[in-house]
Amino acid sequence: MPLVDPEHPFFAKTWVRWFWTLLTLGMAVVEFAMGAPGWGLLFLAAGGYLGWVLLIRR
């Protein structure tokens, strides 16, 4: 079972897929800027995964 189902109706709109991807990547930038590299890497990985699943593979 995948972590994120790109076929779910919630992700039907393009702006929703972009919003969640950019939100997690933006949170990674915030965490790195605040000096928390562990959380930054976690959000960077999550944003990369969302970008791959929701934007590239779909």
C-alpha positions in Angstrom: 0.0 0.0 0.0 1.5 3.4 -1.0 1.9 6.2 1.5 0.0 8.6 -0.8 -2.7 7.5 -3.2 -2.5 9.8 -6.3 -5.8 8.4 -7.5 -7.7 9.6 -4.5 -10.3 12.3 -5.3 -8.6 14.7 -3.0 -5.6 14.9 -5.4 -7.8 15.3 -8.5 -7.0 19.0 -8.9 -3.6 20.1 -10.0 -3.3 23.0 -7.6 -3.9 20.6 -4.6 -1.0 18.4 -5.8 1.3 21.3 -6.2 0.2 22.9 -2.9 1.1 19.9 -0.8 4.4 19.3 -2.5 5.5 22.9 -2.2 4.2 23.2 1.4 6.4 20.3 2.5 9.4 21.6 0.6 8.8 25.1 2.0 8.7 23.6 5.5 12.0 21.9 4.8 13.5 25.3 4.0 12.1 26.8 7.2 13.5 24.0 9.3 16.9 24.3 7.8 16.8 28.1 8.4 15.8 27.5 12.0 18.8 25.2 12.5 17.0 21.9 12.7 18.6 19.8 9.9 17.0 16.6 11.1 13.5 17.9 10.6 14.7 19.7 7.4 15.8 16.4 5.9 12.5 14.7 6.9 10.4 17.4 5.2 12.8 17.4 2.2 12.3 13.7 1.8 8.5 14.0 2.2 8.4 16.8 -0.3 10.5 14.8 -2.8 8.3 11.8 -2.4 5.1 13.9 -2.9 6.7 15.5 -5.9 7.6 12.1 -7.4 4.2 10.5 -6.7 1.8 13.4 -7.3 3.6 15.4 -10.1 6.0 13.2 -12.0 4.6 9.7 -11.9 1.0 10.9 -12.3 
